[in-house]
């Protein structure tokens, strides 16, 4: 193809994306602002809801669709990569081996139990995996990271995000009451909040009710859980790879699909996430760079979530929402109870 023709086609394609991209930019701006003025719903969840509202209204013209959905998965993965800049290994290591062991145990047990529970209650493996990642690691960010790895559809992603939002918001009310009744110290309560609550913003809201010490402990413990995103994503990708090989072997060489490549053993975004963790841990980045990175991370993830929301059919989501709600309720109780037991035994 001549260079002039390629240039013309590129300009035409860019022009077709602009109306939708403008809508995404507006949605992200609203989501980031709304997320900054309250602590119950984060910008990612608000962006997803705005995308859903747009998709299920008469305002979603066909001319907007290419720009709204363009690059959704790439935006989500880029956001997860930059999420690594929020994690400094020295801060997490300073928690000590007993606390680190408790973090790994809580994440591993919660992930496995939620995954098996989801499969037993009729969720697809992809949907159950998203629920397990969201509830055991870091809510919507973990769901965004695993969504492409397990090839979950938009409705499954929305169901998982809705549940971590619902039950995480309930924890903002319930945990401080239980902490007071149990007479937990600030250290213990902060550790429990960091282990039991799903979203980072929700952890801050819960632990902040008990004081500055509880908030500091909860934040570091929660970031320890966020670090588990890398090994969990790698394990999930390896599982998908094995199942892909098994399906190909069962189908036979003649009928096995040749156009779908095997998932990588370690997804590239996981490598990028770990690189960002290493860079942050070196302590060479000034505070203003880290703050900018935090803002860009939120914008990228919110833009991806808006695009995901725009692909969701609310009526179909409502038909399957009961199973997601049941899995979320049981998973929340198991994680809260198990982590509380661990905190009491540890202290």
C-alpha positions in Angstrom: 0.0 0.0 0.0 1.4 3.4 -0.9 2.5 5.6 2.0 0.0 8.4 1.1 -2.9 5.9 1.2 -1.8 4.5 4.5 -1.6 8.0 6.0 -5.1 8.8 4.7 -6.5 5.6 6.2 -4.8 6.3 9.5 -6.2 9.8 9.7 -9.7 8.5 8.8 -9.5 5.8 11.5 -8.3 8.4 14.1 -11.1 10.7 13.1 -13.7 8.0 13.7 -12.3 7.4 17.2 -12.3 11.0 18.4 -16.0 11.3 19.4 -15.9 8.2 21.5 -12.5 9.2 23.0 -13.9 12.5 24.0 -16.8 10.8 25.8 -14.3 8.5 27.6 -12.2 11.6 28.7 -15.3 13.3 30.0 -16.4 10.1 31.9 -12.9 9.7 33.4 -12.8 13.3 34.5 -16.1 12.9 36.3 -15.1 9.6 37.9 -11.8 10.9 39.2 -13.5 14.0 40.6 -16.3 12.0 42.2 -13.8 9.5 43.6 -11.8 12.3 45.3 -14.7 13.8 47.2 -15.8 10.7 49.0 -14.2 7.4 50.2 -16.9 4.8 49.6 -16.6 4.4 45.8 -13.3 4.7 44.0 -12.8 6.3 40.6 -12.6 2.9 38.9 -16.0 1.8 40.1 -17.6 5.1 39.2 -16.0 5.0 35.7 -17.4 1.5 35.2 -20.9 2.6 36.4 -20.8 5.6 34.0 -19.9 3.3 31.1 -22.8 1.0 32.0 -25.2 3.9 32.2 -24.0 5.2 28.8 -24.2 1.7 27.1 -27.8 1.1 28.3 -29.2 4.5 27.3 -30.3 6.0 24.1 -27.3 8.3 24.1 -24.8 5.6 23.0 -24.8 6.4 19.3 -23.0 4.0 16.9 -20.5 6.7 16.1 -19.3 6.7 19.7 -18.6 2.9 20.0 -15.2 2.6 18.2 -13.6 5.3 20.4 -15.2 4.2 23.6 -14.0 0.6 23.4 -10.7 1.2 21.7 -7.7 0.0 23.6 -9.7 -1.0 26.7 -7.6 -4.0 27.6 -4.4 -2.2 26.9 -5.4 0.7 29.1 -6.2 -1.7 31.9 -2.9 -3.5 31.7 -0.9 -0.3 31.4 -2.7 0.9 34.6 -1.8 -2.3 36.4 1.8 -1.9 35.4 2.0 1.6 36.9 0.3 0.3 40.0 3.6 -1.2 40.9 5.0 2.3 41.6 2.8 2.4 44.7 4.6 -0.6 46.3 7.9 -0.2 48.1 9.4 -3.5 49.1 11.3 -2.2 52.2 8.0 -1.0 53.7 6.4 -4.4 53.2 9.4 -6.4 54.4 9.5 -4.2 57.5 6.2 -5.8 58.6 8.2 -8.9 59.6 8.0 -12.6 58.6 4.9 -13.5 60.7 2.8 -10.7 59.2 4.1 -11.5 55.7 3.2 -15.1 56.2 -0.3 -14.1 57.4 -0.7 -12.0 54.3 0.3 -14.8 51.9 -1.9 -17.3 53.8 -5.0 -15.1 53.7 -4.6 -14.3 50.0 -3.9 -17.9 49.1 -6.8 -19.4 51.1 -9.2 -16.7 50.1 -8.3 -17.1 46.4 -8.6 -20.9 46.4 -11.8 -21.0 48.5 -13.5 -18.3 46.5 -12.5 -19.9 43.2 -13.9 -23.3 44.2 -17.0 -21.7 45.7 -17.7 -19.8 42.5 -17.3 -23.0 40.4 -19.6 -24.9 42.7 -22.3 -22.2 42.5 -22.3 -22.2 38.7 -19.9 -19.4 37.7 -17.7 -19.9 34.8 -14.0 -20.4 35.6 -13.3 -16.9 34.3 -16.0 -15.4 36.4 -14.9 -17.4 39.5 -11.3 -16.4 38.9 -12.2 -12.7 38.8 -14.2 -13.0 42.0 -11.3 -14.8 43.7 -8.7 -12.2 42.6 -10.9 -9.2 43.5 -11.8 -10.5 46.9 -8.4 -11.8 47.9 -6.0 -9.2 46.5 -7.1 -5.7 45.7 -10.6 -5.4 44.3 -11.2 -3.7 40.9 -7.5 -3.4 40.1 -6.9 -7.2 40.5 -10.0 -7.8 38.4 -8.7 -5.5 35.7 -5.4 -7.3 35.7 -6.9 -10.8 35.5 -9.7 -10.0 33.1 -7.6 -10.4 29.9 -5.6 -13.4 31.3 -8.7 -15.6 31.8 -10.6 -14.1 28.8 -13.6 -13.1 31.0 -16.4 -11.2 29.2 -17.6 -7.7 30.2 -20.6 -9.0 32.2 -18.4 -11.2 34.3 -16.0 -8.3 34.9 -18.9 -6.0 35.9 -20.4 -8.6 38.2 -17.1 -9.1 40.0 -16.5 -5.3 40.4 -20.0 -4.8 41.6 -19.6 -7.4 44.3 -16.2 -6.1 45.7 -17.8 -2.7 45.7 -20.9 -3.8 47.5 -19.3 -6.0 50.2 -16.3 -3.7 50.6 -18.7 -0.8 51.2 -20.6 -2.8 53.8 -17.2 -3.5 55.6 -16.7 0.2 56.0 -19.8 0.2 58.3 -19.4 -3.3 59.9 -15.7 -3.6 60.7 -15.3 -0.5 63.0 -18.3 -1.7 65.0 -16.9 -5.2 65.4 -13.5 -3.8 66.2 -14.9 -1.7 69.0 -16.9 -4.6 70.4 -13.8 -6.8 70.3 -11.7 -4.2 71.9 -8.9 -4.4 69.3 -5.9 -2.1 69.6 -5.1 0.2 66.7 -2.3 -2.1 65.5 -4.6 -5.1 65.5 -7.5 -3.3 63.9 -5.3 -1.8 61.2 -3.9 -5.2 60.4 -7.3 -6.8 60.3 -8.6 -4.0 58.0 -5.7 -4.4 55.6 -6.2 -8.2 55.4 -10.0 -8.3 55.2 -11.2 -5.3 53.1 -11.2 -5.5 49.4 -10.3 -2.1 47.8 -7.4 0.2 48.9 -9.8 3.2 49.2 -12.1 1.1 51.4 -9.2 0.0 53.6 -8.3 3.7 54.2 -11.9 4.5 55.0 -12.2 1.6 57.5 -8.9 2.0 59.2 -9.1 5.7 59.4 -11.9 5.4 61.9 -9.5 3.9 64.5 -6.7 6.4 64.3 -3.4 7.3 62.5 -1.6 4.1 63.7 -4.3 1.9 62.4 -4.3 3.7 59.1 -0.6 3.3 58.6 -0.6 -0.4 59.5 -3.6 -1.1 57.3 -2.2 0.6 54.3 1.1 -1.3 54.3 -0.6 -4.6 54.9 -3.0 -3.9 52.1 -0.1 -3.1 49.8 1.4 -6.4 50.7 -1.8 -8.0 49.4 -1.5 -5.9 46.2 2.0 -7.4 45.6 0.4 -10.8 45.4 -1.2 -9.8 42.1 2.0 -10.7 40.2 2.2 -14.4 41.4 -1.5 -14.9 41.2 -1.7 -13.6 37.6 1.2 -15.8 36.7 -0.4 -18.9 38.2 -3.7 -18.0 36.5 -2.0 -17.6 33.1 -0.2 -20.9 33.6 -3.5 -22.6 34.3 -5.0 -21.1 31.2 -2.1 -22.3 29.2 -2.4 -25.9 30.4 -6.1 -25.9 29.8 -5.5 -24.6 26.3 -3.0 -27.4 25.6 -5.5 -30.0 27.0 -8.3 -28.7 24.8 -6.1 -28.8 21.8 -5.0 -32.4 22.6 -8.6 -33.5 23.1 -9.7 -31.9 19.8 -7.0 -33.6 17.9 -4.5 -32.1 15.4 -7.0 -31.6 12.6 -9.8 -29.9 14.6 -7.7 -27.9 17.1 -7.9 -24.2 16.5 -4.7 -22.8 15.1 -5.6 -19.1 15.3 -5.7 -18.8 19.1 -2.2 -18.6 20.6 -1.5 -20.1 24.0 -1.5 -17.6 26.9 2.1 -16.7 28.0 3.5 -18.4 31.1 4.0 -14.9 32.7 2.0 -12.1 31.1 4.0 -9.1 30.0 2.0 -6.7 32.2 3.1 -8.8 35.2 6.7 -8.3 34.3 6.1 -4.6 33.9 4.3 -4.5 37.3 7.3 -6.1 39.0 9.8 -3.8 37.2 7.8 -0.8 38.5 7.9 -2.3 42.0 11.7 -2.6 41.7 12.1 1.0 40.5 9.9 2.3 43.4 11.9 0.1 45.9 15.2 1.7 44.8 14.0 5.0 46.3 15.3 7.0 43.3 12.0 8.6 42.3 11.1 11.9 43.8 7.7 12.4 45.5 6.2 14.4 42.7 7.0 11.7 40.1 5.3 9.1 42.4 2.3 11.3 42.8 2.1 11.8 39.0 2.4 8.1 38.5 -0.5 7.5 41.0 -2.7 9.9 39.1 -1.8 8.4 35.7 -2.5 4.9 37.1 -6.0 6.0 38.2 -6.7 7.7 34.8 -5.6 4.6 32.8 -7.6 2.2 34.9 -10.7 4.4 35.0 -10.6 4.8 31.2 -10.3 1.0 30.8 -13.2 0.5 33.2 -15.3 3.0 31.3 -14.8 1.0 28.2 -15.6 -2.3 29.9 -18.8 -0.7 31.3 -19.8 0.4 27.8 -19.9 -3.3 26.7 -22.3 -4.5 29.5 -25.9 -5.5 29.0 -27.6 -4.7 32.4 -30.5 -7.2 31.8 -28.1 -10.1 31.2 -26.0 -9.1 34.2 -29.1 -9.1 36.5 -29.9 -12.6 35.4 -26.6 -13.9 36.7 -26.1 -11.4 39.6 -27.5 -13.7 42.3 -24.6 -16.2 42.0 -22.0 -13.5 42.1 -23.8 -12.0 45.2 -23.8 -15.4 47.0 -20.1 -16.0 46.2 -19.2 -12.5 47.4 -21.1 -12.8 50.7 -19.5 -16.1 51.6 -16.0 -15.0 50.5 -16.2 -11.8 52.5 -17.3 -13.7 55.7 -14.6 -16.3 55.3 -11.8 -13.7 54.7 -13.0 -11.5 57.5 -13.2 -14.4 59.9 -10.0 -16.1 58.9 -8.0 -12.9 58.9 -9.3 -11.9 62.4 -8.3 -15.3 63.7 -4.9 -14.9 62.2 -4.5 -11.4 63.8 -5.5 -12.6 67.2 -3.2 -15.6 67.1 -0.3 -13.5 65.8 -0.5 -10.7 68.4 
